Amino acid sequence: MGPISGAHFNPAVSAIEVLRRRLTAGDAAVYIVLQVIGCCAGAVLAHAMFELPLLQASTHARTGSAQWLAEAVATFGLLCIVIGHRRADDAPWMVAAWIGAAYWFTASTSFANPAITLARSLTDTLAGIRPVDVLGFILAQAFGAALAFPSARWLFAVPTRSS
């Protein structure tokens, strides 16, 4: 989807791209609205494919400092990849590998995406998250993204030659 949307599927990434001056705030706002709509539509589509009630609210408790720390770590790593990858062709596999791995090594199963977090509140399947728990996840994701921005810029800075 890179050629169509720039592969903008994550509000945390879109927000950081504004800070990096690679996306305008207005374009980011449009992307974020569409990201949330797309993720929510995906939850409804998944319910339809499994013959579940289309509209649901999750009852699965996902809260607490371990969950929030895990989300901050997952989002931090994701944003470090977005900022730090060197070749455009590397971003898709690196992002996929990070999210796949983080699913297994984080306590939260690595949502790492505020739009997905909102959508997961709309399913009472195993993937769900209670609507009351959404804010903690989104704040943790925002913290991870905000920490990744200066960290990745420092870690992946191109060294300059001194004369």
N, C-alpha and C positions, 0 to 999 in steps of 0.2 A: 504493500500500500504506500510505500515511500513516494513513488512518482505522483500519486493522487493527492495525498495529504501531508507529505513530509513525514509520514508515519507518526503522526501526533495522536496517540491513544491515551495519554496519561496527563491529567492536569498538573501534576508535579513537574513533569518534563516541560510542558508548555510554559509554566511559570518561570522555570529556570531559563528557558530560551528567551524570555523577555529580558531577564537580567543580563543575559549574554548578548543582547541586542541582535538576536537572530530572528525575532518575532515581535511584532508590535503588540501593545497591550490590547488593542481592539481585536486583532486577529486571535490572540490567545483567549480572549473572552468568548469569542464565537466557537473556537475549538473546544473549550471547556464545556460549554453548554451542549455541544454535539457529542462530546465524549460521554457525558453523563446520560444523555438520551440513548446513545448507542449501547452503553453497558446495560441500562435498564431494559432496553428492547431485547438484548441478548438473554437476560434472565427470563423474560416472558417467553422467548423462543425456545429456550431450554425446557421450560415447563411444558410447552406445547409438544415438543418432541417426545417427552416422557409421559404424556397424558396426565399431567398434574394440573391442579387449579392454576390458571394463568397468573392471578394476582394473589400474593401471599406476603405475610410479614414474618420475618425470622423470629424464632424464640431461642436461638442458640446463643448462650452467654459467651462473649469473647471480650474480656476486659481485664484490666490490671496492669501493673508495671511491667511484667514479663512480656505480655502481648504488645504493649506500646513500645518497649525497647526493641523487640523483634521487628516491629514495623519501621521504626526509625533506622535500624541497621539495614533492613531490606531496601528501603528507599534510598538511603545513603549510597549503598553499593550500586544500585541501578543508575543513580544520577552520576556517580563517578564514571561508570561505563559510558553514559551518554556524553559526558564532557570530555572524557579522556581517550576515547577510541581514536586511532590515527587514520584509518582508512574507512571511507563510507561503507564499503562492502563488509567490514567487520562488525558494524553496529548490530545488524539483525541477529547474527548467531551469538554474539556476546550477550545481548539483552536476553535472548531466549535461554541461554545457558545459565545466566545469573538467576533469572526468575525460577527456572526449573530446580536449580540447586537450592535456592533460598526457600523454596517450598519445604524442603526436607530439613534444612538446618535452622529454621526460625520457629519459635513457639507459635507464631501467628499464621503460619502457612503462607507468608509473604504476599499479602495483598499488594503492597507497594504502589497503590494507585487509588487516589480518592474516588474516582468514578466507579471503579470496581467495588470499592468499599460500599458506596451507596447502593449499587445494584445488588450486592450480596445481602443487603438488609431486606431485599424483596423476595427472598427465597427461604423457605423453612426446610430446605434440604441440608445435608451435611455441610455444604459450603456456606451456609447462612451466618449472619451476624445480627444480633438484635439491634433494632433501630436506635435504642438508647446507648449502644456501645459505639456507634459510628463516629461520633465527635472525637473520642479519644484516639481512634485509629487515624483520623484525618489530621489531627494535631500532631501526632507522632510522625506521620508521613511528611507533613510540612516541616517539622523540625529536622528530620533526616535529609530532606532536600536542601533546606537552608544551610545545614552544616556541610553538605557535599559541595555546594557552590564554591566557597573559598578553598576548601580542602583540595578539591580536584584541580582547581586553577593552580594551586601551589604544587601539588604532586606531579602534574602533567605539564608544567611550564616548560617551554622550549628554552634551553639554556642559551645565553648570549655569549658571544666571544668577547673577552676583554682584550684590549690592546696593550 
